[in-house]
C-alpha cells in the first residue's frame, strides 16, 4: 500500500495477541476461504467461529499449523462475540484499503450525493 499506513486491529485471545494488518494478502486469503470481506462479515454476524479463525489467520498471516488451534482457543476464551466484532472491524478496513473512515470522509460522500437544484 503505497503511502498508506493501515490501521492494525489487535485481537486478544486468552492472553495471546494477534495483530491483524490490512493488506492484499489478507484480502486474498479471506476471498479464497470466505467469499470476500462481505461474505466474512455475514458469517461473523452469525458468530461463526470458523469465519473468525480464517479472518484472524489471514490478517495475522499465520501459517496453517499456527491457525489450526484457533477455533479451540476462541471457543475456550468465552469471547466469541468480541472476537467476531473485532474481525468485522478488520473486514471493513480491508474494504477501505486499510484506512478507517473519518467523519470528514463520510461528510464529503454525503456532499457529493446532494441533489442539485434544477433551473
N, C-alpha and C positions, 0 to 999 in steps of 0.2 A: 504494500500500500504506500505509494509514493506520497510523502509529505503529511500523511495522516498518523496520528497517534491513537490507536484504538483504545477504547475503554475495556479494561480487563474485568471480568466477573470472577470473583473468588467464591467457591463453594466449599464449605467445611462439612466434612462427614466424620463424625466421631474422632475429632482431633486431627484429622488429615485434611490438608488444604489442597484444592485443585484450582489452579489459575487457568481460566478459560480465556483464550485470546482470539478475538475475531480475525480470521484470515481466510484466504481462499481454500486452503486445505481443510479447515473445519467446515466450511460451506459445502465443499465437495463430499466430505465424509458424511455429513447429515443428509445431503441429497441422495447418496447411494443407499443409505440404510432407512431413512425415514421420509422419503419423498420430499425433501427440501425443508426449509425452515417453517413453512406453513403447515406441512404435514406433521412436523415435530411439535409445533405449538398445539395443534389439535390433540395429539396423543398426550402431551404433558398436561393439558387441561383436564384430562381424564385420569390423572395421577398414574400414568404408565411408567412403572419402574424401569422397563427395558428402554423406553424412549429417553428417560433421564440418564441412564447409563451410557447410551450412544452419544448423547449431546456432550456429556462430560468427557467421554473418551475422545471425541473429535476435537473439542475445544482445548483440552489439555494435551493433545497429541500423545495419548497413551498407546503403547503397543498392545497387541491382543492379550498378552499374558497379564499385563497390568490392569487391563479393562475387565478381565474375566470375573474378578471378585466384586465388581461394583454393585451389581444388584443386591447381593447379600449385605454389603456394607450399608447401602441406602436403606434397606428394609430394617436392619438391626439398629440403625440410628434413630428410628422413630420420627424422622424429619422429612418424610416424603413430600409433604405439602410445601415446605420451604424450599427444598431442593428443586422441585418442579417449577416453582415460581422463579427461582434464580435461573434455571435453564431456559425458561420462556424469555426472560430478560436478555439472555445471551443470544437467543434466536432472533429477537427483534433487532439487536445490534448488528447481527450478520446481514439483515436485510437493509441496513443503512450504512454499509461499508465500515462497520465497527465504531461508528460515532453515535452517541446518544443525541436524540433530537432536543434542541433547546426551545425555549419559549419564542425566541426570535425566528427559528425555523418554522414553527407552527403558525406564527402570525403572518409571515411572508407568504406561506402557502395559502392562507385564507385570503390575503390581499389579492393574490393572483386569480382567485376564483370569484372575486366580487363581480357582480353584474354591472355592466356599463349602461349608462342612460342612452336611450335611442332618441335621436332628434328628428 
